[in-house]
């Protein structure tokens, strides 16, 4: 089911998200709904708070929108466990439509989380993937990319 995406300045976007404690059918449905919503928007990532769910959950797909097959991913309770370097790059956000700005982020990150079976997943990322992880995890902390704008 496609869900509505909350937009700035909705106060729900500024709440820190709760950890997912139980992996159940509701979480499975949320992952499915979020992926469908992200593809329809279209976007490359979406965090649960953006659809009004105060949970630490992200979905993403960096494959080309013209690619014959999608490559959907999700991560529950993601946390950045290591980082290195810095780079500045342009970002946009489905919750801040029509705005694109340059944001300073870590160049490389390691992110840990779990899947729907409770297994730990580790991603080592750089480039756009690293930027996406930081952007979506910011949403889980109640931070929008526009909150990170400043002297670059």
C-alpha positions in Angstrom: 0.0 0.0 0.0 1.4 3.4 -1.0 1.6 5.7 2.1 1.6 9.4 2.3 5.0 11.0 2.7 5.2 13.6 5.5 6.7 16.9 4.5 8.6 19.7 6.2 7.7 21.2 8.7 5.6 18.3 10.0 6.7 17.8 13.7 6.7 14.0 13.4 9.8 14.3 11.2 11.7 15.8 14.2 11.0 12.9 16.6 13.7 10.4 17.5 12.6 7.0 16.3 12.1 4.0 18.6 14.0 0.7 18.1 12.1 -2.1 16.4 11.7 -4.6 19.3 9.6 -7.3 17.6 9.9 -8.6 14.1 6.3 -9.4 13.1 3.8 -9.2 10.3 3.3 -5.5 10.9 7.0 -4.8 10.3 7.0 -7.0 7.2 4.0 -5.0 5.9 5.7 -1.7 6.7 8.8 -2.7 4.8 6.6 -3.7 1.8 4.6 -0.4 2.0 7.7 1.7 2.3 9.3 0.1 -0.7 6.2 0.6 -2.8 5.9 4.2 -1.6 9.6 4.9 -2.3 9.3 3.5 -5.9 6.1 5.5 -6.5 7.6 8.8 -5.3 10.3 8.1 -6.8 13.2 8.1 -4.5 16.3 6.0 -3.6 15.7 5.8 0.1 12.9 6.2 2.7 12.9 6.1 6.5 9.9 5.0 8.5 9.3 8.5 10.1 8.7 9.9 6.6 5.6 7.7 6.4 4.5 8.6 10.0 6.0 5.5 11.7 8.2 6.3 14.7 10.5 3.2 14.1 14.1 2.7 13.2 13.7 1.2 9.8 14.9 2.3 6.3 14.4 1.0 2.8 16.6 1.8 -0.2 17.4 0.9 -3.8 20.2 2.7 -5.7 19.6 0.8 -8.9 18.9 2.9 -12.0 15.2 3.6 -12.4 15.4 2.3 -16.0 17.1 -0.9 -15.0 15.1 -4.1 -15.9 15.2 -5.3 -12.3 14.9 -3.4 -9.0 17.2 -4.2 -6.1 15.2 -3.4 -3.0 17.0 -3.4 0.4 15.9 -2.6 3.9 17.6 -2.4 7.3 16.1 -2.5 10.7 17.6 -0.6 13.7 20.5 0.7 11.5 23.5 2.3 13.2 26.7 3.8 11.8 29.5 1.9 13.5 32.5 3.4 11.7 33.2 6.3 9.4 36.1 7.9 7.5 36.8 11.0 5.5 34.5 13.8 4.4 32.9 14.9 1.2 30.4 17.4 0.0 27.5 16.4 -2.3 24.1 17.4 -3.4 21.1 15.9 -1.6 17.3 16.1 -1.9 14.6 14.6 0.2 11.1 13.3 -0.4 10.1 15.1 2.8 11.5 18.5 1.5 10.2 18.5 -2.1 11.9 20.8 -4.6 14.9 21.5 -2.5 18.4 20.3 -3.4 21.5 21.5 -1.4 25.1 20.6 -0.8 25.7 18.7 2.4 29.0 17.6 4.1 28.9 13.9 5.0 31.4 11.1 5.8 33.0 9.7 2.7 32.8 6.1 3.9 30.7 4.4 6.6 30.0 1.0 8.0 26.4 0.4 9.0 25.0 -2.4 11.0 21.4 -3.5 11.4 19.2 -6.6 11.2 16.9 -8.2 8.7 13.4 -9.5 9.1 14.8 -12.8 10.4 16.8 -11.0 13.1 20.2 -11.7 11.4 22.8 -9.0 11.7 23.6 -7.3 8.4 26.7 -5.1 7.8 27.1 -2.7 4.9 30.4 -1.0 4.1 29.6 1.9 1.9 31.1 4.9 0.1 29.8 7.4 -2.5 26.1 7.6 -3.0 25.4 4.6 -0.8 27.3 6.1 2.2 25.4 9.4 1.7 22.1 7.7 1.5 22.7 5.7 4.7 23.7 8.9 6.6 20.7 10.8 5.2 18.2 8.1 6.1 19.7 7.4 9.6 19.5 11.2 10.2 15.7 10.8 9.7 15.6 8.2 12.5 17.3 10.8 14.8 14.8 13.5 13.9 17.2 15.4 11.6 16.5 16.6 8.1 19.2 17.3 5.6 18.3 21.0 5.7 19.2 21.0 9.4 22.8 20.2 8.3 23.2 23.2 6.0 25.8 25.6 6.9 29.1 26.9 5.7 30.7 24.5 3.2 
